[in-house]
């Protein structure tokens, strides 16, 4: 169950990052509310995952999902630049996440 909490927490991190961008510096109320709610929910689910997962594993995977997810959302929905270097960086992050998961006994 901890891994499910962690996955959803990571997805919510992407949601709040995207909605924060849409909030335009917290001037768009709807996007700002979504940002705050998604932030709180993400951290709460991360804390649930940390009940059984090691801190380093949980935090690394949470931030990795957020980083790669935000990169994908930025490229797909915000027209951000896609380059070989950025894709390589994302692949390296995902590789690190897989290695972190494989090295965890829980």
N, C-alpha and C positions, 0 to 999 in steps of 0.2 A: 504493500500500500504506500510505503514511503516514496517509492519511485514514481508512482502516479501523482502524489502530491507535488513532487519535485518537477515533474513534467508540466503539470498545470501551472505551477508557480512560474516556471520559465516562460510559458506561453503568455501568462498575464504580464510578465515583464516586458515582452514585446508589445503587448496591447498598450501598456502605459507609456512606453517610449513613443509609440506612434501617436497616441492621443495627445501626448505632451507637445509634439511637433505641431499637431493640428490646433492646439490651444493658442498658438501665436503669443507665447509669453504669458499665458494664463489670462488672456483677454477674451477668449471664446469660452463662455461659461460651461456649455455642454461638454466640450472636450476636456475642460479643466476638471469637471466632476468625474468624468470617466477616468481620467488620469489618477486622481486621488483614490478612487475606489479600487482600481486595478492595482495600484501600488500597495495599498493596505492588504488586499486579498493575496497578492503575490508573497508578501513578507510573512503573512500568517501561514500560508501553505508551506513556505520554506521552513518555518519553525516546526511545523508538524513533521516534515521530512527529516529534520535534524534530530528528532526524538530517537531515531534508530540509525541514521546514516552518519558517518563521520563528517565533522565540520568541513574539512578540506574538500571532500568529495561533493557534498551537497552544495557548498558555495560555488565551487568551480563549475559544476554542471549548470547551476542556476544562472550564473553570469554568462556562461558560454552560450546557453540557449538564447539568452537575451541579446547577446552581441551578434550572433549569426542570424537570429531571427530579425533583428532590427536592420541588419545589412540587407537581407532579402526583401523585407518590406520597403526599405528605402529605394532599392533598385526597382522593384515591381510596381510600387504605387506612387512613389514620389519623384521618379525619373532621375534618381541619383546615378552617377557615373559608374559604369561597370568596366573593370580592367582586369587584366591577368593577375596583377599584383594583389588586388582586393580579393579576387576569387581564391588565389593561393592562400592568402591569410585566413579566409573563412575555412578552407579545407584543413589547414593546420589546426585551427581551433577545434573543428569537429574531430579530427584525429586525436587531439588531446583529451577531448570529452570521452571518446570511446575507450581510450587507454585508462582513463580515470575510472570509468565504470567497470572495466575488466579487472582492475586491480583492487576493487572493493569486494569484501566478502559478504556484505548484506544483500 
